[in-house]
Amino acid sequence: MSQELQRIVPSGSSQIEEAIAVNETTHKFYREVEVRSEFSRYCQWYYDTAKSNREELKKMRGELNIFHWFRRRS
């Protein structure tokens, strides 16, 4: 049990300590699930953005480069 809770709950109450431990474990579990879900969404966004950028670059390379005409070197 954490230090803060030991001041509130008197020691020797095993049922309360067990309930608090279960609550803390459950909270940590759901936080871990949330963090992993956020990371998974970020990775999916990153892959989608990278794919879009590659497609856009491929399209741009196929277009006519007008600026090249104005930059002719003598």
Secondary structure, 3 states (H helix, E strand, C coil): CCHHHHHHCCCCCHHHHHHHHHHHHHHHHHHHHHHHHHHHHHHHHHHHHHHHHHHHHHHHHHCCCCHHHHCCCC
